[in-house]
Amino acid sequence: MQIINIVCEEDRGLLVERSAMLHRLLDPLPKNMLQSEKKVTDFACDSRDANPANSGETVDEGCPMFLVFESGPAEKFDAVVGADGVHSITRRYIHRKIDRELNTYAEPVAWHLSSELPLELAEEELGVDYFGGPWLHGRIGRGAYIQHEVIKDGTVVLCTIYGIGEEEPATNSEPAIRALLEKLFVDWEDGSIAKKMIGLITPPGDLISYPEYGHTGGQGTDYLASSYRRTCIIGDASHAPADWDGAGTLLAIEDAVVLSALFAKVMDPTQVPDVLSRFSRGRRDRENSVLQACRDMDRLLTGRNKEVGLDPDKLRAGIRSTMAVIHEFDLNTHVDALVNDLMARLDAKPGAS
C-alpha cells in the first residue's frame, strides 16, 4: 500500500472530539433554559391554531409563534430556530407552509461502521506509527474510505469505515454487511489493512451499519426554503453533509454566529421575520458551495472521481482545493455583509427612525 501525505504539516486543522465540544457548549447555559423533556409536535401562528380542534386562520406574519408539545400547554415565542437535526420537524413545517414537498425528508446518502478501541489494541493491529499524536489518518481506496483518530486524551482510537449510499447494505445482518465489505475492498492493492479494520470495528456477530442522512434534493430552488415568517432552521435541519467532512458542524456553528449577530440588531419582535429572511437568503450561497464541496470530497475519498482516481498527486490537489472551499472562508466579512444588509432593509421600512 502506498502512503502519501495529503495535507502538509502547516495545513493541519484542529481535531475536536464531538462529545467534548458539546459539553463545552452546553455547560455555560443556565440549567433552567434546557427543557429536555419537551417534545414539539406542531407549530401555530395563532393561539387558536395551537388547539387541534381549530382549523387555523391566516394571520399577520408579525404574530408570535406557538409551539405545540406532546404533553402540556402550547407556549408562545417571538422566534423559533429549529436546530432539531436531519429529521427536523421544523423543516417539515416550513416546507408545508410554502407548499414545497420536495427536499423535505432526509434520505440515506452514505453509511459507516465504527468502533472505539483501546490505544494499545489499535497499535498492535495497525502499527504504532499512526498514533503518535492527536491526528486523523485516512486511507483512500476504490469504493470505500477508512479512517482512525486518537480521542479521549490519547487513550482511545476511533476506527471507521465509510461507504457511499448506493452501496448501502441491503440489511443489517452480519453476512450482508461482511459481503458488502469484501466487495468494496476487493480492488485495494493491499487488503491487509482493510481486513484488520473489519476485524477491529466490531466483534463477530455484532456488525451494524449506520446510515448517514442528507437532504439529497438540496440543490437549486428546492434548497432555498430555510425560513418562514418567524421560524427558521439551522445546522443539519437545513443542510446535512456526510459526516466524514466535518462540514456539518462547521456550518452549524457559522449559522449560530450569523444568526446571533443579526438578532443583536432586533429592537422589536415585529422585525424577526426580516431577520430570518435575511439569514436564509444570505447563507444560501455559502451553504450550497460547502454542500457541493462535500459531494466532491465524497467522490475523492472513495476513489470515484474518474478524472482523479487514486493518483496521489491528483488526490492531493483535489482534496486541498476542496478543503479550501470548506475551510478558507472569512466569517467576519460574511457576518458584516449580512448585518449591513439587514440594517438597510430595516431602515428602508415605513416608520423606521
Summary of the structure (lengths in Angstrom):
residues: 353
radius of gyration: 23.0
end to end distance: 68.0
largest distance: 71.5
contacts: 1000
relative contact order: 0.13
helix: 44%
strand: 17%
